[in-house]
Amino acid sequence: MKINERLKAYRESIGLKQNFVENKAKMSQKRLSAIENGQVKLSADEFEHICIYGYEVNPTIFFNDEFLDSKNKTASPKSQAS
């Protein structure tokens, strides 16, 4: 699963709206949408802002086994932990 897909899947799984994340991460709706849809390259700074300010999570969660092994899954790590 690509990083843009992980970000979008995570946002949707925790019920955050794009406009909430945009405001918190201080980025435009157009930019976040393009990132989530894989239309533009995601910079390290943007990734950090989305994770820390938009989602309020440590960016490393997007590199754990649950995401890396989930080519056919779209659920978040939180929903898989039971």
Buried (B, 14 or more C-beta within 10 A) or exposed (E): BEBBBBBBBBBBBEEBEBEEBBEBBEBEEEBBBBBBEEEBEBEEEBBEBBBBBBBEBEBEBBEEEBBEEBEEEBEBBEEEEE
